């Protein structure tokens, strides 16, 4: 919806939206979490990978987690020097750099994490947020910067949306109140079936005169 509104503002044309359907059948609901948090996105400045390292270190000092994981695509990115900078900030103990990981490993680590963080750096805006839906499907709450579609996916029952990345640090305790089952239920709303239903609605609307 955010993307549709952006295109409307940009080009002054009416735009409708349909949420991407996510097949979460391979993502298990895990209620017993392990003492780590995870960053899972392309390793780039706009996604806040370096900020994620700082957040993890602060959470460790506060006793919230034992370690943090940096995971995501790091080969097909525009700035390899940034990737190197992130790698150098990770010590392999408190913050572990994993980069691109196999799908099965990604699912396993995401499902057992205490939280997923998304310290987006405006003006960059997340159009949808597939990783957010995947995390919620595993019962893993998400804390994200309010940029793009984050607030459309994350509800008060499934995570926290903050104004800027530094706000992530002090908001960890609120994540403990979130129930894994509520996260899973939210993820199920972004199903392929619901996407197909929405497509049918839009097609019907277009046939009746468009929008």
PyMOL commands that set and color helices and strands:
alter all, ss='L'
color gray80, all
select helices_A, chain A and resi 2-11+45-47+49-62+80-89+103-112+130-137+150-153+167-170+172-175+180-188+192-207
alter helices_A, ss='H'
color red, helices_A
select strands_A, chain A and resi 36-40+67-71+95-99+115-118+142-145+159-162
alter strands_A, ss='S'
color yellow, strands_A
deselect
rebuild
show_as cartoon
